[in-house]
Amino acid sequence: MRPPVESPFDEAGSEIILIRSRPLLIDTWYSMKTLPEREMRGKPPHPCAAPRPRTRRTTQTWRSRVRRHRIRRVRRIAPRLSAALRLARRPTEALANMAVALGFARRDADRYMLTTLSEAFLVERSPTYFGPLFDLMYETSETFSLKSLEKAIRDNAPHAYDGPDVFRSHEQHAELAARFTRAMESVSAVHAPVWPTKLDLSRHRVMLDVGGGSGVHTRGALSAWPALRGILFDLPNVCELSRSYFAKSPVREHVTLHPGDMWNDPFPDADLHFYSNVFHIYPREKNVLLAHKSFEALAPGGRIVLHEILYRDDKSGPLAAAAFSLKMLSWTEDEQYLSRELTGILTGAGFSSIETIASAGHCSVVTGMKR
């Protein structure tokens, strides 16, 4: 594992800054840095990667042309790049030089070449392609404006999609749910194969992925631990969306889709409960309810796993946690946690032997057992 990199621009930046001119989105770089070495070399194996569902093509503007030619051309002489993008020399060089400054490209005289970083995250054929996350941010760009951020700060209330409840909007609008699910798949693809290798799951038989979306973490866990079976527990429309992600996965025969509402419906039987990026969505009192619900549903020997970006103990960073909490002001009701805060929630619910274990990037798992 590489040592933490404190500056967001030491190893990576945001494609939004480069291509889509959304410099406020400072949190998007967090999953692109401090990754295991194998994730940055060549074409690392990603057994949990799923075929990407076809998405609606955007209008063929300069934005989409930049994406297309970035993917298809590893080397371009500057004048030819300008012609291919149908842009004047000045904006072409401004974009290309920003790509170099952010670590997405290398420049050799007047030639530009992709780096391993951009090949991993900005090339559509890569299993860790970040495009769907950037698409979500672009399509909801008003939520990331300074004006919108000021409103969220003053109101202390989310307002993405012009409403207070993101997930209710997903229930009502299929395309919003599909776009969000694609985005969460892309941001999780690099993490899903890693966290299961940090835990001994050999004694567990059934994993319940609560609010699991596309099932990327279910696929990661079952690929690492073939004896596991998986249950994806999410809203009915999200479970339907997940079918396409499991369709060609080698673990598909070991997965059950279980539509339900985590607040109102009982959990199906499982001895491993997994929550990824769930606890930062809801207020602490709701997370306490979820922890108690899992404890009551698990038999002795059962395990709970929380997968989150954690603050340092003094909340001095990392920037990823601080930036994510800032973004959550517009999207959810909660924020990123300290390790000891999640430990306290799990302890209060009855769990013991609680550990916090670093995973990929700035993500960690907080896990406890029911004795």
N, C-alpha and C positions, 0 to 999 in steps of 0.2 A: 504494500500500500504506500502510495506517495505521501510525504508529509503534507499537512494542510497548507494551502496557499491563501493568504489573507486577502490579497487584492483580487477583485473579480477580473482584472485584465491581465494578470500575470500569465495565466494559461488559456483563458477563454473570455469571451464576452457574449453579447447577445446578437443573434442574427437579426433581431428586430432593429437594433441600432444600425447594423450594416445595410440591410435590405429594405426594411419597412419603416425606418425612421421613427421608432418609438423609444427614445432614450430613457424614458421613465421606468421601463421594465427591467430594472437592475437585478431582479431576482432570477431571471431565466438562465443565468450562467451557472447556477449552483450545481446542477447535475452534470455539467460538462467538465468538472475539475476534480482533482484529487481522487481519480478513479484507479482501480487496480490496473497494474501495468498491462495485463493481458487485454484490457478493454481498449487500449490505445494502439495496439499493434495489429496491422493487417486486418483480417476478418475474424474476430474472436467468435467462438461458438456461442450461440444463444439458443439453447434448446427450448426456451419458453416463448421465443419470438413467433408471432402469428402472421399469416398473410394479411396484408393491409387491405381493408375493405375499400372499394372504389369510392372516391369522394367527388363531390360536385366540382367541376372545373371552374376556376375563376376566370373573369374576363382577361383576354390576352393583352394586358397592359405591360408597361416596362417592368412592373413588379414580377409578373409571372415569367417574363422572358429572362430576367436575371436569374431566377431559380433554375429554369430549364438549361441555360447555357452554363451555369455554375456546375450543374450535375454532369453534363455531358463532356465538358472540356477540362481536362486536368491541366493543360498548358495553353496559354493564350498570349500572343504578342499584343501589347496594349492597343494599337490601332485596330487590329482585327477584333478584339474584345469589344471595343466601342461600336464597331459596325454590326457585330452580332447582336448587341443589345439595343441597337438603334438609338444610341445615346451620344450626345456630344462628348468630346474628349474630357472636358472638365469634370462633369458628374461621374463619368466612368472611372477616371483616376481617383476621384474623391472616395468612391465606394471601394475600389480595389485597394487603395492604400489603407483605408479603415480596416479592411479584411486582414491586411498584413499586420497592422498594429494590434489587432485583437487575437492574432494567432491562427486565423482561419486560412491564411495563404502565406506563401513565401514569394519574395520577389528576387529575380536574378536578371539584372539589367532591366529590359522592358518585358520580361516574361513573368507571368504569375502562375504559381503552382499551388494546388491544395496541400494542406498539412494533414497529418493523421487525425488531428482534432476535427477538422471539417469533414474528412472522409467518414468519420464515425457518426457525426451528428447532423451534418447538413446535406448528405447525399441520400436521395430517396431510397435507393436500394439497400441501404444499411439497416440492420435490425434495430439500431438505436437512433434512427432518424427522428429529429425533433420537430419536423415540419408540422404535424398536426397540433402540437402545442402552440406553435407560432401562428397557425391559422386561427386557433381559438382567440389568441390575443389580438390578432389583426381584426377579426370580425367583431370583437367586443372592445375595440380600441377606445371607445368613449369612456369605458369603465376605468381605463388606465390614464386618462388625462389628468392634468393638474387640478382642473376644476372639479372633476369627479372625486379625486383623492381628498380635496379640501372638504367636499360635502360629507364624505364618509368619516373624516376626522371630526368634523363638527357635530354630526348627527350620531356618531358611534353606532352606526347601523349599516348593514349591507344593502346594496341597491343594484347589483348586477342584473341585467335583463330588465331593469326598471321595476324590480320587485324585491320584497324582503326575503324570499325563499328560493334559492337557486334550484333546489331539487323538486320543488313543486312545479317550477317552470319546466323542468325536464320531463315531468309526468305529463304535462299539458302540450308540449311541443316536441315532436319526435326528432326533428332536425337538431334542436338544441342538445338533446340527450345524446344523439349520435356524435355530434361534434365534440362534446365534452368527453365522452367515452374514448374517442380516438386520441384526444389530447392526453388523457391520463394514461393510456396505453403507452404513448410515446415517452412521457416523462418517467415512467416506471420501468421501461424495458431494460435499462442498464442496472437497475437495482434488484429486480426480481430474481436473477440467478445468483445473487451474492448473499443476501441475508440467510437463506436456508443453509448455506455452508458454514455459518457461524454458530449454529445450534445443533445439538444432538436430538434429532427427531425420530430416532430409530424405534422408540417405544410407542410412538403414536401411530394411529391407524387411519383416522379421518380428520381432515382439516376443514374447518368452516371458515370461509373467506367472507367476512361480514362487510357488506358494501363493496364487494370486490370488483364491480365494473366489468371490464373486459375479461377479467380472469387472469391477467398477466402474472400476478403473484401466485395464484393457484398453479399455473403452468410451471413457474419457476420452482416451487416447492416440490411438486410431483416429479419433475425432471431430476432434482437432486436426491429425492428419497422415493424410489420406485414402489416401495411397499405402501406408501400413502394413497388414500383416496381423497378426493376433494369434493366439497359442496360449495358452490357459489351462491351466496345469499344476497339478493339485491331486489330492487323494485321490479315488477313484472316486465316493464318495457326495457329495462337494462338487461335483464336475463335474456330477452329475445335478441338484443344487440350482441350479446356475448357469444351467441351460437357461431357466428362467422369467425370469431377469433379462435374458437376451439376446433372448428371444422377439420382442419388439416394438422392439428397438433397430435403428436404421438401419445399424449396423455388423455385424449378425448374420451376413451372408453372408461376412464377411471374418475370421471367428473359427473356430478349431478347438478343440475340447475334447480334451485329452490327459490321461486319468487316469494317475496315477503317484505314486510315493513319491520325494521329492527326495533321500532318503538312499540309496536302493537301485536306482532305475531311471535309465537314461541320459536326458539331456535331448534333446528333439527339436531339429532344426536351426533355428537362429534367429541373427540378428546383433545382437539387443538383449535382454539379460537384465534383468528388472525384479523387485525385491524390495521390497514395501511392508510395513513393520512385521513383518518376518520376523527380522531380526538381533537384535532385542531379546528374542526368545523363547528363543534357545538360547545355551549357554555359548560363550565366545569360540572355543574350539578347534573347535566344530562350525561356527561361522561362517567360520572359516579354511578348513575343508573345502569349504563351499559356494562360497566365492570361488575356490578352486583348481578346483573342478569347473566353474564357469562359464568360467574362463579357458581350460581345456582344451577345452571344448565350442565356444567361439567361434572363428571364423576371424579372421585379421588384419583390423583395421578394425572389429571388433565392440566393443560397448559394454556396460558394466554400470551399472545405476542402483539405488542404495539410497535408499529414501524413509523417513525417520525423523524423530522429534523429537530434537533434539540438545541436549546441555548446552552452556553456555558453556565456554570454555577453562579457566576456574578453577572450574567446577562451582558457581558462585554462583547458578545458575538456568538457564533460566527455571523458574518454579513448575510449569509444565506437565510438564517433563522430570522434575523431582523427584517430583511427584505420581504420574506414570506409573510411575516406578521403584518407588515404594512399593506401588502396586497390583500390579505384576508380581511382588512377593514371594509373593503368594498364587496367581498364575496361571501363571507361567513360571519358567524357570531363569536368566534374565539380566536386564538393565537397559538404560536408555538410554545412548547413547555420546556421547563427544566427537567432533568432526569429525576430529581427528588420529588417533583410535583406529581409526575406519573407514578413513581414508586409509592407515593402517599395514597393515590387513588386506588391502586391495586392492593396495597396493604389494608386499606379501609374496607375493601370488599371481601377480604379474607385470604387473599393469595399470600404465599410465602416464598422463600428462596428467590427473591426478586433480583434480577441482574440487568444492567445496562451494557450493551455490547455494540461497539462501533461496526458499521457496515460500509457500504459503498458511499463515496462522497461524504457529505455531511449527515447522512442518514444513520440512525441507530435503531436498535431494537431494545425495547424494555419488556422483559418476560418474567412471568411468575408461575408458580405451580399451586394447584389445589391439593393439599395433603389429606 
